[in-house]
Amino acid sequence: MSRLWYQKPAEVWEEALPLGNGRMGAMVFGGIRQERIQVNEESIWYGGPVDRINPDALEHLEEIREHIFAGRIQEAQNLMNLTMAGCPDSMHPYQTLGDIQILFNGLGTIGKYERSLNLDEAVCRTEFESNGVHYRRTMFLSHPEDCLIMHFTANAEAKISFQANLSRGKYFDGKQKLGENGICLYGNLGKGGNDFAMGMKAWAKGGQVQVVGCSLCVENADEVLLLFCADSTYQHVKNLRRDEETGGKAKQALQEIMHTAIRYTFEELLERHRRDYQSLFARVEFWLKGAEEYDKIPTDVRIKSAVDGQADIGLSKMLFDYGRYLLISCSRPGGLPATLQGIWNQDFLPPWDSKYTININTEMNYWPAESCNLSECHLPLFDLLEKMVENGKRTAKTMYGCRGFVAHHNTDIHGDTAPQDTWYPATYWVMGAAWLCTHMWTHYQYTLDLEFLKKSYPVMCEAALFFLDFLVEKDGYLVTCPSLSPENSYRLPDGEEGAVSYGVTMDNQILRDLFTQCLEAGKILEAENTEFLNEVEEALKKLPPTKIGSDGRILEWVKEYEECEPGHRHISHLYGLHPSEQITMDGTPELAEAARKTLEVRLNNGGGHTGWSRAWIINHYAKLWDGEHAYHHIEQMLAASTYPNLFDRHPPFQIDGNFGVTAAIAEMLVQSTAERIVLLPALPQAWEEGSVKGLRIKGNAEISLKWKDHKLSECVIHAYDDFSICVRYENRMTKVSLRRGEIQRFVV
């Protein structure tokens, strides 16, 4: 059983336990006399869509390029801030929905306290004793019922009394009764923004339920079922409409949701929730011998031991399971994708607005989706990407005079594609949409879903089309200009520092993937846009190759510039190693060795100091088939970049590190390309014996492994389509061919 547990309530948000059903999130503090549950709903973004495209960009594009090619970086950057920065320069933030506050009465001396989050069933429990009575509070966010379900019990009669309220600071319009046993808070999210409402209702066995003022009051109950729901007028959710004076329509809609749920008993609600959740979570099982020995130790104590240099192997399993739990909880089909904080955000002005940062962070959120058998959870990202296309076409035409569509390094609920902020090392990067489109191809590779590819192919082509127009010829190559290496900067020989450049290594690697994937998809679909594909093929030939510098490292920029921050958190020029497959141990050993040297220098200069960056490093070492370094950095992540509730610590909290380390653990166990599978490529000594069941591999197949004494003992492949590939273990290669539905077991 995977379980986080603690012997005291959370004192701060980063100690609270997260629940989610894809659309709503909750952070449960486990308070005894006063419980706080901070709640979120995916569409609570301030304001509406804004046209932020700078009208002067295109007029000055050639001048900016001339400055960059001539090495006049400051002149280029100053002009870019004037003519390319968004107007206004920032998108709107994702916001907290508010808090549920519950004050419990009649409690005495407290003992035997425990709060927990069971990852196998997605249920949070708080238990304690008071004056000889055992109290239990059970909470889960149900996807089938679309409600936060709270169940309070005691092993004696008439012992449950409380007052519950809803709050949102000053950022709401009103509160009202929701029938005779509920309350409602409603409001608007600013000019052009959505209307929203949240409500809560109570049903009790024994005792009394009533609404007094704005509070929901329960007196002397034996057992209480408390339901919470929230929604907004966002077009992809319930399309509520707020009555300006009474909030009546929103109130009615929330009541309908909760009244539908209350048809079931608590036990039935719990079972329906478990079945739904476990249909996703239970697909994959990861077991390590000895991991269960640590389950008897509170999770915060285990994290403290990791800080003191004593990380246990059970935390590796827990990180893996936790990342899968979080992805299921914050990214379900039909909803919005995971933000910088997933779905869990307690602020009105959160760090980096809790948006979609698409120069690594949003992409990392979805690295485990396919390999960890959660392909459906990937779909919200593609829905948002499709929404970005029309905005991106306008951005491409207005700013750059190009066809196709483009996005910079951030987007939001509205699919904004204009530059974000006025920070040279990040703002004017043009690769956001291109990188996101590679996820479409990845989804196809794992699923072989032809209908999905047909739908995605036009989006991929529009992203590629932009670059056919945007690329310019320089020294015999086609290069991006202006662009940059996210979020790094360099120093020229004369001492001048800069960030913007041309032909940046990461740009070339992303385009090599995008162009190749368009060509492959075109062949599969027998596409008729042959003229476009011919242009893509010619452009692909002219992209600059990934180069190795005089010191043996991968070059980050087009020239061997001095880095201003040698230990920078972004390692963008290793995109080709991970998440791409352009650099591999068995295909490009020289580049792989240069990538290793690149990592060593980064780390020797303080790299990996943020949680998500450390997660990327673990993936890199997994791809280098280096299990000891990969595991060392898991330990370092636990020691320096993990909060007591296992949230990733940037700092502050960013969820990408949680997803990144989950993906990395999967890569340590199995790696797959269209040509070959590698078994246990980065198995560390600490994982002496174990097994993994249900990981996915490219070609629409599933794989399970067992190992003992660090040696593979069994491999099972289940093909869901006709499947033919080479399987590599250590230095042995085996050809495997399976028919659709066939299962093959190998015993080593």
KETIFI-751235 format. One record per residue (C-alpha): residue in three letters; y, x, z. Coordinates in pm, whole numbers, plus 32768, in hexadecimal, padded with zeros to 4 digits. Last residue first. Example, Ala and Ser with C-alpha at 12.3 -4.5 7.8 and 13.67 -1.06 7.14 Angstrom:
<rs>
SER7F96855782CA
ALA7E3E84CE830C
</rs>
This chain:
<rs>
VAL7A33864C78C1
VAL79CF84DF78AD
PHE7A748429778C
ARG7A7D82AC7781
GLN7AD681EE7645
ILE7B4F8087763B
GLU7B647FBE74F7
GLY7C527E9774D2
ARG7CD67F0E7380
ARG7BF3801A72F8
LEU7BF28174738E
SER7C0A82D47300
VAL7C24840173E7
LYS7C30856A7371
THR7C008662748C
MET7CD0879C74CC
ARG7C7F889975DD
ASN7D7B89937663
GLU7DCE88D877A6
TYR7D868770774A
ARG7E0286FD75F6
VAL7DAB85B17553
CYS7DDC859573DC
ILE7E2A84387359
SER7D9F830472AD
PHE7DDB81A37328
ASP7D9F804F728B
ASP7E697F6B736B
TYR7E467F0E74DC
ALA7D85804E7521
HIS7D00808A7680
ILE7CDC81FA76D9
VAL7C1682707809
CYS7C1F83D77888
GLU7B4184657999
SER7B1385A37A64
LEU7C5386647A18
LYS7C6887987AF2
HIS7D5887DA7C13
ASP7C3787D77D0C
LYS7BFF86707C9E
TRP7C9C85A57B86
LYS7C97843F7B0D
LEU7D5183B379E2
SER7DAA82617949
ILE7E41822377F4
GLU7ECD80F87739
ALA7F0680D775C4
ASN8010805074DD
GLY803781887403
LYS8104824B74FF
ILE8067825C7658
ARG807681667776
LEU801881AE78E0
GLY7F1680BD796E
LYS7E60817E7A7C
VAL7EB582C37B23
SER7DCB83917BF6
GLY7DCB84987D02
GLU7D4F85E17D8A
GLU7E0387297DC2
TRP7F6386A27D94
ALA800E87BB7E54
GLN7F9B88B97D50
PRO807A88127C4E
LEU7FFA875C7B16
ALA80E987A379F7
PRO8025876278B4
LEU7F2B86767958
LEU7EB185F47807
VAL7F75863C76C8
ILE7F6A852F75BB
ARG7FA18582744C
GLU8040852972FF
ALA812183FA7341
THR818B849D7487
SER80F2847B75DE
GLN81148524772D
VAL803A84CE7857
LEU8039853279C8
MET817B85F879F0
GLU8222850878FB
ALA81CF83E179E2
ILE826984A07B04
ALA839C84E07A2D
ALA83C8836F79D8
THR83C983187B4A
VAL84BE84367B8A
GLY85AE83B07A84
PHE859F824A7AFD
ASN860782A67C5C
GLY870683A07BD8
ASP87A282927AFE
ILE87E781B47C2C
GLN8931824F7C8D
PHE899982547DFB
PRO8AC083347E55
PRO8A6884547E3F
HIS89A6846C7D50
ARG88B683E87E5A
ASP878E832B7DCE
PHE872182077EA6
LEU85F682597F82
ASN866B816F809D
PRO86C282A38170
TYR87958330804D
THR8706842F7F5C
SER87B985517EB3
ALA879786887F8A
ALA863C86958024
LEU858C85927F4F
MET861F86267E11
GLN85BE87817E83
GLU845787107EBC
ILE844D86767D60
HIS84E887BD7CE9
HIS83C988857D78
TYR82D587937CD1
ALA836787D97B79
HIS8370894F7BBE
GLU8201894E7C21
GLY819788667B07
ASP821F893A79EC
TRP81A7889C78AA
LEU82FE88DE780C
LYS831C876477D8
ALA82E28737794E
TYR83EA8840798E
HIS84E6877978C2
ASN848A8632796A
ILE84C086CF7AC0
ILE861187557A46
TRP867885F679DA
ALA862985787B39
ARG86FB868F7BCF
SER881A86227AF2
TRP87EE84BB7B69
GLY880485247CD5
THR892B86107CBB
HIS892487827D16
GLY882B87D77C05
GLY88EF890B7B9D
GLY89728A0A7C97
ASN89998B407BBF
ASN88308BAE7BD8
LEU87D18A4D7B71
ARG88938A557A2B
VAL88158BB579DE
GLU86AC8B537A18
LEU86CC8A13794F
THR87538ACA781E
LYS863E8BCF783B
ARG853D8AB87833
ALA85E88A227702
ALA85DA8B747656
GLU84658B8376A1
ALA84398A297609
LEU85058A9374D9
GLU84158BB4749F
PRO82E28AD974E1
THR834189D573DA
GLY820C88FA73A4
ASP8124893A74CB
MET8228895275DD
THR830B88507540
ILE8478884174D0
GLN84CB872973DA
GLU8415863074B8
SER85468576753C
PRO857B84FE76A2
HIS8565861B76EF
LEU854087657638
GLY863687117520
TYR8722867C7624
LEU872D87E176A8
HIS888E88157623
SER890387047710
ILE88B487B67852
HIS89B486F2791A
ARG89D7875B7A8A
HIS8A99889A7A38
GLY8A1F89DE7AD6
PRO8AD08AC679DF
GLU8C148A037A15
CYS8D278A8B7932
GLU8C1E8AF47838
GLU8C678C1B7755
TYR8C4B8BBB75E7
GLU8B308C267503
LYS8B948B5173DB
VAL8B2E89F77361
TRP8B12898674C8
GLU89F2897275BE
LEU89328A9D7537
ILE87CC8AA675B7
ARG879D8BDE768A
GLY87168D35762D
ASP88498DFC7691
SER88B58E2C7527
GLY88B18CB674EF
ILE87968BDB746D
LYS87E88ACF736E
THR878A8962733A
PRO87B5892C71C4
PRO88FB88B37128
LEU88D2876B706A
LYS88CB87986EEF
LYS876687266EAE
LEU879F85E56F74
ALA88CB85946E99
GLU87EE85986D62
GLU86EB84B56E04
VAL87F883C76E80
GLU889083B06D26
ASN873A83636C92
LEU8708825A6D9F
PHE885181B36D3F
GLU87F081AB6BD1
THR869781276C2C
ASN87157FF46CE6
GLU85DF7F2F6C7B
ALA85127F736DB0
GLU839B7FA06D94
LEU83937F436F07
ILE82C480746F68
LYS837E81556E77
GLY84D580DF6EEF
ALA846A810E7058
GLU840E82787012
LEU855982BB6F61
CYS862382137071
GLN856182D97176
THR85AA842270C7
PHE871E83D270B5
LEU872D836D7225
ASP8663849472A2
ARG8722859A71DC
LEU885F84E6723E
ILE880D850B73B0
GLN87BD867C7381
ASN88F886C472BA
ASP89D5861573B8
MET892C86D174D5
THR8974881D742D
VAL8AE787DA73F5
GLY8B5287E87288
TYR8CC387D372E5
SER8D92880E741E
VAL8E40875B7539
ALA8E2287F87693
GLY8F1F890F76AC
GLU8F8F8A3B7772
GLU90708B4C76E9
GLY90138CA77762
ASP904D8D5B7616
PRO8ED58D6E75DA
LEU8EBA8BF375FC
ARG8E428B4F773E
TYR8D5B8A257743
SER8D4588C377CD
ASN8C3187D27833
GLU8C1B86597851
PRO8B69860E7752
SER8B688712763A
LEU8C9086B77560
SER8CF88607741F
PRO8E07860D7318
CYS8D6D86567229
THR8BF8862471EE
VAL8B62872170FF
LEU8AC787316FA5
TYR8A6B889A6F61
GLY8ACE89956E54
ASP8BD88A416F26
LYS8C7888F36F7F
GLU8C3E87AB6ECB
VAL8CAF866D6F77
LEU8BE0855E701E
PHE8C8E840F7055
ASP8C2383576F17
LEU8AAD83996F2A
PHE8ADE838B70A0
PHE8B43821F70A2
LEU8A1D81C76FC2
ALA8929824F70C7
ALA899E815271CA
GLU8993803970C8
CYS883580A77065
MET87B5809871CB
VAL88447F3871F1
PRO87A97ECB70A5
TYR86567F557116
SER86527EA07264
LYS85E97D4671EF
LYS84E17DC67102
LEU846D7EBA720D
PHE84447D9F7309
GLU83777CD9720E
LEU829D7E0B71D3
ASP82477E3A7343
LEU818F7F86733A
THR81B47F7D74B8
TYR81E780E9751F
GLN8280816473DC
TYR834E802573B9
HIS83ED8050750F
THR843981BB74BD
TRP84DE814E7377
MET85BE805D7431
HIS860B81687533
THR868C8247741B
CYS8795813D73E4
LEU88298186753A
TRP886782EF74D5
ALA891E82877397
ALA89EF81847450
GLY8A6E82857548
MET8AA583A77454
VAL8C1C83A2741E
TRP8C9A84787540
TYR8E14845A756A
THR8E2083FD76DB
ALA8D3784FA777C
PRO8DBD865E779F
TYR8F2285F7773E
TRP8F5584F77850
THR903483D977E6
ASP8F6282B17859
GLN8E6D81EE777B
PRO8E73820575FD
ALA8E3C80B97546
THR8CE0801F7529
ASP8CEF7EEB760B
GLY8BA47E2C760D
HIS8C2B7D0976DC
ILE8B607D5B7815
ASP8BDD7EC17804
THR8BD280027737
ASN8C08816F777A
HIS8BEB82C276C8
HIS8C6A8261756E
ALA8BDD815A7488
VAL8BC68159730D
PHE8B70806271FB
GLY8B3C80787084
ARG8C5080C46F8B
CYS8D5981C36FD9
GLY8ED681CB6FDD
TYR8EC88284712A
MET8F8681B7722C
THR8FA380657180
LYS8E62806A70B6
ALA8D7B80FC71BF
THR8E15802F72D9
ARG8DF37EF1720D
LYS8C8A7F4071C0
GLY8C4D7F93732F
ASN8CCD7E4173A2
GLU8BDF7D9972AC
VAL8ABB7E787312
MET8AE97E73748C
LYS8A3C7D2274B7
GLU89067DB47412
LEU890D7ECF750F
LEU89267DD4762D
ASP87EE7D1F75B7
PHE87417E6E7585
LEU87817ED276EE
PRO87017D807768
LEU85B57DC876B6
HIS85497EFE7778
CYS84BE7E30789A
GLU83C47D9A77A7
SER832F7EF5776B
LEU82D57F2578D7
ASN81957FEC78A3
CYS8207812C794F
SER822081EC7807
GLU82FC80DF776C
ALA83FB8093787C
PRO83FD81E87925
TRP852082787859
TYR85E881367877
ASN86E281907987
MET86FC82E878E8
GLU87A2824A77B7
THR889F819C7895
ASN88F582E7793E
ILE88F983DA781A
ASN8A3783B97744
ILE8A1B823F7758
THR8ACB81F1789F
TYR8A90807C78C5
LYS8B7F7FFE79CE
SER8B7B80277B4B
ASP8CF980417B38
TRP8CD981C07B3A
PRO8CAE81A17CB3
PRO8CD780337D18
LEU8E1D7F6D7D1A
PHE8DB27E1B7DA7
ASP8CA27ECB7E6D
GLN8B457E837EF3
ASN8A7E7ED57DBA
TRP890B7E9A7D7C
ILE88AE7E2F7C19
GLY88417F827B9A
GLN8950805E7C29
LEU89C580FB7AE2
THR896F7FAE7A44
ALA88147F2679FB
PRO88027E4C78C6
LEU88787CE178B4
GLY878A7BBC78AE
GLY86A07B1777B6
PRO857C7BFC7808
ARG858F7C927967
SER864F7DC379DE
CYS86B17DE27B4E
SER857A7DA17C1E
ILE84797E167B1F
LEU85397F5C7AFE
LEU85567F817C78
TYR83E37F517CB5
ARG8389804D7BA7
GLY8475814A7C44
TYR83E781027D9D
ASP8280813A7D2B
PHE82CC82967CA8
LEU83A982F07DCF
MET829682777EBB
LYS818B83467E0F
SER8260847F7E2A
LEU82B684217F92
GLY814584247FE8
ILE813F85937F87
ASP820485E980C1
ALA8356869980C5
GLN8379879A81DB
GLY84B6885D818C
ASP859687D482A0
VAL862D86DB81AA
ALA84C886728159
SER8488863A82CC
LYS85BD855B82D9
ILE8531849481B4
ARG83EA84668271
VAL84A583F483A8
ASP856682FA82D1
THR841D8273824A
PRO837F8234839D
ILE823682F683C8
LYS80EC823483BD
ASP80E882498241
TYR80CF83C4824D
GLU7F5583D98247
GLU7F5782F18117
ALA7FC184118036
GLY7E8A84DA8088
LYS7DE684B27F35
LEU7EE6843F7E3A
TRP7ED582E97D96
PHE7FAD82547C83
GLU7F6780F07C0F
VAL800980517ADD
ARG7FE97EEA7A65
ALA80177E737BCB
PHE81937E707BAF
LEU81B17D847A87
SER80C17C637ACA
GLN80F97CC47C37
TYR82557C307C2E
ASP81F57ADF7B9E
ARG80BD7AB67C72
ARG81747B207DAD
HIS82947A2E7D73
ARG81AA79087D38
GLU80EA79697E74
LEU8226797D7F45
LEU82A5782E7EC8
GLU815177927F11
GLU8150781B8074
PHE82B477A280A7
THR824F76478037
TYR82B175D87EDB
ARG839574BB7E71
ILE84A975897F12
ALA84CE76587DD5
THR853F75357CFD
HIS863774D17E0A
MET86C076327E07
ILE8700763B7C91
GLU878974D97C8D
GLN887175247DAF
LEU88FF764D7CF5
ALA894975757BC5
GLN89EF74667C98
LYS8AD2755F7D45
ALA8B3975F37BF8
LYS8B8E74997B79
GLY8C4874367CB5
GLY8D2975647CE6
THR8E14746A7D86
GLU8F6C748C7CEC
GLU8F41755C7BB1
ASP8DDF74DF7B6C
ARG8D22761D7B14
ARG8C46762879E0
LEU8AEF76C879F8
ASN8A5D776B78C0
LYS891177BA7968
VAL88EF792878FE
HIS892E79C477AA
GLN8A88792F7779
TYR8B1D79A578C1
THR8B95786C7972
SER8B1878EF7ABD
ASP89EF78DB7BA9
ALA897E78F97D10
CYS885578887DE2
PHE87F078967F4F
LEU86D377E37FFC
LEU869077D78175
LEU853F775E81F5
VAL8542773B836F
GLU842E77258475
ASP841D76A385DC
ALA858A763B85DE
ASN866D7635870F
GLU87B876118655
VAL880C766684EB
CYS897576798477
LEU89F976B28316
SER8B62771C833B
CYS8C9A76B8827B
GLY8D0875AE8374
VAL8BC9753E841F
VAL8AA675028331
GLN896C747B83D7
VAL87FE74D08412
GLN874B745F854F
GLY861774C08614
GLY84B1749E859E
LYS843C751F844F
ALA8574758A8397
TRP8601757E8236
ALA8738764D81E7
LYS881B766480B7
MET88EC777C8022
GLY89E177877F04
MET8A8C78757E16
ALA8B84781B7D06
PHE8C2678C97BE0
ASP8D3078927AD7
ASN8D3579A479D2
GLY8E587A817972
GLY8F6E7A547875
LYS906F7A997980
GLY8FC27AD57ACA
LEU8E617AA97B4D
ASN8E75793D7BB7
GLY8E0378937CF6
TYR8CF077E87DBC
LEU8C5477E57F17
CYS8B5076DB7F70
ILE8AB0765E80B0
GLY897075A280FB
ASN88B874A081CC
GLU8978735C819D
GLY89C47394802D
LEU8A5C74DD7FC8
LYS8B8C74DF80A9
GLN8CB875958021
LYS8D6076E78000
GLY8E8677477F22
ASP8F3278247E24
PHE8E94797B7E50
TYR8EFE7AE87E6E
LYS8F937AFB7FC9
GLY8E607B9B8069
ARG8D2D7B087FC4
SER8C7D7A4E80DC
LEU8B607958810C
ASN8B0178D88265
ALA89D378A28342
GLN89CE782A84AC
PHE888C785E856A
SER878077C9864B
ILE8609780D863E
LYS854577F08784
ALA84EC767D8783
GLU837476B787A6
ALA82CA780687DD
ASN822C78FE86EB
ALA837479228630
THR83BE78F184BD
PHE84D7792B83C1
HIS849E7911824A
MET85A279888153
ILE858179487FDD
LEU868279DA7EEE
CYS866B78EF7DC7
ASP861878F07C53
GLU84D978287C9F
PRO83F478EB7BB4
HIS84B67A327BE9
SER84AA7A1B7D63
LEU85847AFC7E33
PHE84C47B407F73
MET85027B1D80E8
THR84287AFF821F
ARG84BC7AEC837E
ARG83C07B058499
TYR83FD7ACC860B
HIS83017B088723
VAL83607A6A8871
GLY832C7B2189BD
ASN849B7B2C8A14
SER84ED7BB988BC
GLU83F07C5687D1
PHE84337CE6867B
GLU83EC7CB98508
THR84BD7CE483CC
ARG840A7CBB8280
CYS84667D068116
VAL837C7C988000
ALA834E7D317EA7
GLU81CF7D057EAC
ASP814A7E667E7A
LEU829B7EFF7ED4
ASN82917E7A8038
LEU83EA7EA580CC
SER83F17ECA8246
ARG84A67E838388
GLU840D7EC884DD
TYR84777E7E8643
LYS83767E8C875C
GLY847B7E288862
ILE85BE7D65888D
THR864A7CE089D6
GLY86D57B8389B0
LEU870B7AA68880
GLY879B7948889D
ASN887B7944876B
PHE886679E08612
LEU899E7A218541
ILE89587A2583C9
GLN8A457AB682C5
ILE89F67A9A8152
ASP8ADC7B858099
GLY8B9D7B9C7F54
LEU8B6E7B977DDB
THR8BB27D0B7DC3
GLN8C657D787C8A
TYR8C2A7E117B32
PRO8D6E7EB17AC8
HIS8E607E7979A4
MET8E847F76788C
SER8F7E8092789A
ASP9080813A77B7
PRO9156800A7776
CYS918980437652
GLY90668131761D
ALA90A982A275E5
MET90A9830E7478
THR9217834E741F
LEU92BD83E17552
ASN918F847675FF
MET911484F774B1
LEU925F85A3746A
ASN924F865F75B2
GLN90E586BE7571
ALA912887447414
GLU9257880F7481
GLN918F889975A4
ILE906E88F774BF
ARG912D89BA73B9
GLY8FEE8A687341
ALA903D8A3771D0
PHE8F1B894771A1
ILE8F93887E72CE
HIS9100886E725E
GLU909D880670FE
ARG8FBB86F97189
ILE90D486677259
GLU91B786647128
GLU90A985B27061
LEU908484A3716B
HIS91F98462719D
GLU9226832570CF
LEU90CB82AE7135
ALA911A82B272A9
ASP926981FE72AC
PRO91EF809972EC
ASN914280F87435
ILE902280067463
ARG90327F4D75B0
ASP8FF17DE57543
VAL8F967D4A7692
PRO8E667C7976F3
GLY8E827BAE7834
GLY8EDD7BF7799A
TYR8E147C867ABD
TRP8C9D7C9F7A8E
ILE8BB67BBE7B55
SER8AB47B8A7A41
GLU898C7C377AED
GLU89A17B7D7C37
ASN89BE7C437D78
VAL89867C077EEA
GLN89C57CC28030
ILE88E07C3B813E
ARG89717C718297
GLU88B17C0683CB
GLN894E7BE98522
ARG88757BCB8656
ILE875B7C9F85C8
GLY87E07D3F848D
GLY86E67D8B837A
PHE87EA7E158288
VAL876B7D62814F
MET88147DC38008
ALA87F17CAA7F0B
GLY87E67C9B7D91
MET87F27B827C95
ARG87997B7A7B22
GLY86677C5B7B12
ASN85C07BC17C45
GLY86457CBB7D40
LEU86197D3B7EA4
PRO86AD7E7B7F2E
LEU86837EFD8094
ALA87B07F698162
GLU87D980D981C2
GLU88D8812B80B2
TRP89A37FFA8121
VAL89E08087827C
GLU8950804683D6
ALA87FE7FCB8360
PRO872E7F338476
LYS8640800B8544
GLN84D2806E853C
TYR84B6809E83C4
TRP83C7805482A9
LEU83A280978133
ARG8250802480B6
SER815C80817FA5
MET800080008000
</rs>
